[in-house]
């Protein structure tokens, strides 16, 4: 019942943290019973000690390794757990994704679904292992590791009582083997060659220099323009350009601006002062 679910989540979220470190160290690894390697073999938690430091892993269960020609998998537990928690929380906080995964509910039903999702996120984010483990057991059917991605099957029935279906969360990883151990990392974006536009960069520099010169003067913009030997309209445009959003300036200096953004384009624009509008008009949104 909704009342019981809410009460349990609240109790978990507000549980006393005293002694939580020792409880976490004794608690089972978060993904126990949910994890399978790239060959569909169950994986179990284990650990190793080096000096006084304890390292946790998930390894292919020995009884599952019937074909000894295929090596078992071993992945660092903390890294994998954090990846799964991050992706699960990202899904549960995306109202549109949750709504679509439940097949579309009416306003009353979806409100209850989103409340359950929010309660689960709160427990997952608190960092208390027992609460995280409980939510994972309720929501996750299984987790499958692959060479280049991870699949997390989410039970939608736990969020929407009338939806007996699994929703698959799939996210890319890079699998790097070092001896028997396998390290999983999120792949970074493909590197993009810098496109330095020195005329555009020079315009930004000139704009900041113009603003500095104006701030050091007194009088109207017309008077200042006359003293500096500048056109008043051009000087006003330069001052406006000097107020580009910092991230846009950084992108231009680093050569990451859109190909359509040129010096003449920027000079001809009636540039808004609101940064979000600048990003939209210049192609950074």
Secondary structure, DSSP 8 states (H G I E B T S, - for coil): -HHHHHHHHHHHHT---TTHHHHHHHS--TTTTTEE-TTS-BEEEEEEEETTEEEEEEEE-GGG---TTS---EEEHHHHHHHHHHHHHHHHT-HHHHHHHTT---HHHHHHHHHHHHHHHHHHHH--HHHHHHHHHHHEEEEEE-SSEEEEEEEGGGTSTT---EEEEEEE-EEEEETTEEEEE------------HHHHHHHHHHHHHHHHHHT--S-HHHHHHHHT--HHHHHHHHHHTT--HHHHHHHHTT-S-TT--HHHHHHS---SSHHHHHHHHT--
